[in-house]
Amino acid sequence: MLDVWRTLPGLFINVIFATLFLGKKIPGIREMWLIAGPQVAYGQTIAWGQYVFGILVIIVVLSPVFGIDPMAGALLEISFEGGHGTAAGMAATFEELGFAEAGDLALGLATVGILFGVVMGILILNYGVRTGKTEVLQRTS
């Protein structure tokens, strides 16, 4: 039974992505870029920023001082932007490359990322409502 269940996530993700645009008219390239361009730029900035920051910290501090494997520089982006699915998916790759601990580290960092995001998101949202910096949500009392 577990062997069957292991194959299901790969099949189900195909169904999800295959049905995303059913019933939708796909816009032209120009309109698509006007709508999605800012999000693409933001996403790439975040992704590359996480890679650069993680690799710089590994090269400058963690690897020379603590002897951490340089591949750990990719853990930040894999865990925070990729999440648990990417972290789990990369575990076999890390094992093949001789850094088996990276799979567990990536899953731990993904969990920290979610917890931090939820807690900080709630705090920032509450701060915004209390100080009147939100347009949609307003303080009721």
Secondary structure as a PSIPRED ss2 file (coil, helix, strand):
# PSIPRED VFORMAT (PSIPRED V4.0)

   1 M C   1.000  0.000  0.000
   2 L H   0.000  1.000  0.000
   3 D H   0.000  1.000  0.000
   4 V H   0.000  1.000  0.000
   5 W H   0.000  1.000  0.000
   6 R H   0.000  1.000  0.000
   7 T H   0.000  1.000  0.000
   8 L H   0.000  1.000  0.000
   9 P H   0.000  1.000  0.000
  10 G H   0.000  1.000  0.000
  11 L H   0.000  1.000  0.000
  12 F H   0.000  1.000  0.000
  13 I H   0.000  1.000  0.000
  14 N H   0.000  1.000  0.000
  15 V H   0.000  1.000  0.000
  16 I H   0.000  1.000  0.000
  17 F H   0.000  1.000  0.000
  18 A H   0.000  1.000  0.000
  19 T C   1.000  0.000  0.000
  20 L C   1.000  0.000  0.000
  21 F C   1.000  0.000  0.000
  22 L C   1.000  0.000  0.000
  23 G C   1.000  0.000  0.000
  24 K C   1.000  0.000  0.000
  25 K C   1.000  0.000  0.000
  26 I C   1.000  0.000  0.000
  27 P C   1.000  0.000  0.000
  28 G C   1.000  0.000  0.000
  29 I H   0.000  1.000  0.000
  30 R H   0.000  1.000  0.000
  31 E H   0.000  1.000  0.000
  32 M H   0.000  1.000  0.000
  33 W H   0.000  1.000  0.000
  34 L H   0.000  1.000  0.000
  35 I H   0.000  1.000  0.000
  36 A H   0.000  1.000  0.000
  37 G H   0.000  1.000  0.000
  38 P H   0.000  1.000  0.000
  39 Q H   0.000  1.000  0.000
  40 V H   0.000  1.000  0.000
  41 A H   0.000  1.000  0.000
  42 Y H   0.000  1.000  0.000
  43 G H   0.000  1.000  0.000
  44 Q H   0.000  1.000  0.000
  45 T H   0.000  1.000  0.000
  46 I H   0.000  1.000  0.000
  47 A H   0.000  1.000  0.000
  48 W H   0.000  1.000  0.000
  49 G H   0.000  1.000  0.000
  50 Q H   0.000  1.000  0.000
  51 Y H   0.000  1.000  0.000
  52 V H   0.000  1.000  0.000
  53 F H   0.000  1.000  0.000
  54 G H   0.000  1.000  0.000
  55 I H   0.000  1.000  0.000
  56 L H   0.000  1.000  0.000
  57 V H   0.000  1.000  0.000
  58 I H   0.000  1.000  0.000
  59 I H   0.000  1.000  0.000
  60 V H   0.000  1.000  0.000
  61 V H   0.000  1.000  0.000
  62 L H   0.000  1.000  0.000
  63 S H   0.000  1.000  0.000
  64 P H   0.000  1.000  0.000
  65 V H   0.000  1.000  0.000
  66 F H   0.000  1.000  0.000
  67 G C   1.000  0.000  0.000
  68 I C   1.000  0.000  0.000
  69 D C   1.000  0.000  0.000
  70 P H   0.000  1.000  0.000
  71 M H   0.000  1.000  0.000
  72 A H   0.000  1.000  0.000
  73 G H   0.000  1.000  0.000
  74 A H   0.000  1.000  0.000
  75 L H   0.000  1.000  0.000
  76 L H   0.000  1.000  0.000
  77 E H   0.000  1.000  0.000
  78 I H   0.000  1.000  0.000
  79 S H   0.000  1.000  0.000
  80 F H   0.000  1.000  0.000
  81 E H   0.000  1.000  0.000
  82 G H   0.000  1.000  0.000
  83 G H   0.000  1.000  0.000
  84 H H   0.000  1.000  0.000
  85 G H   0.000  1.000  0.000
  86 T H   0.000  1.000  0.000
  87 A H   0.000  1.000  0.000
  88 A H   0.000  1.000  0.000
  89 G H   0.000  1.000  0.000
  90 M H   0.000  1.000  0.000
  91 A H   0.000  1.000  0.000
  92 A H   0.000  1.000  0.000
  93 T H   0.000  1.000  0.000
  94 F H   0.000  1.000  0.000
  95 E H   0.000  1.000  0.000
  96 E H   0.000  1.000  0.000
  97 L C   1.000  0.000  0.000
  98 G C   1.000  0.000  0.000
  99 F C   1.000  0.000  0.000
 100 A C   1.000  0.000  0.000
 101 E H   0.000  1.000  0.000
 102 A H   0.000  1.000  0.000
 103 G H   0.000  1.000  0.000
 104 D H   0.000  1.000  0.000
 105 L H   0.000  1.000  0.000
 106 A H   0.000  1.000  0.000
 107 L H   0.000  1.000  0.000
 108 G H   0.000  1.000  0.000
 109 L H   0.000  1.000  0.000
 110 A H   0.000  1.000  0.000
 111 T H   0.000  1.000  0.000
 112 V H   0.000  1.000  0.000
 113 G H   0.000  1.000  0.000
 114 I H   0.000  1.000  0.000
 115 L H   0.000  1.000  0.000
 116 F H   0.000  1.000  0.000
 117 G H   0.000  1.000  0.000
 118 V H   0.000  1.000  0.000
 119 V H   0.000  1.000  0.000
 120 M H   0.000  1.000  0.000
 121 G H   0.000  1.000  0.000
 122 I H   0.000  1.000  0.000
 123 L H   0.000  1.000  0.000
 124 I H   0.000  1.000  0.000
 125 L H   0.000  1.000  0.000
 126 N H   0.000  1.000  0.000
 127 Y H   0.000  1.000  0.000
 128 G H   0.000  1.000  0.000
 129 V H   0.000  1.000  0.000
 130 R H   0.000  1.000  0.000
 131 T C   1.000  0.000  0.000
 132 G C   1.000  0.000  0.000
 133 K C   1.000  0.000  0.000
 134 T C   1.000  0.000  0.000
 135 E C   1.000  0.000  0.000
 136 V C   1.000  0.000  0.000
 137 L C   1.000  0.000  0.000
 138 Q C   1.000  0.000  0.000
 139 R C   1.000  0.000  0.000
 140 T C   1.000  0.000  0.000
 141 S C   1.000  0.000  0.000
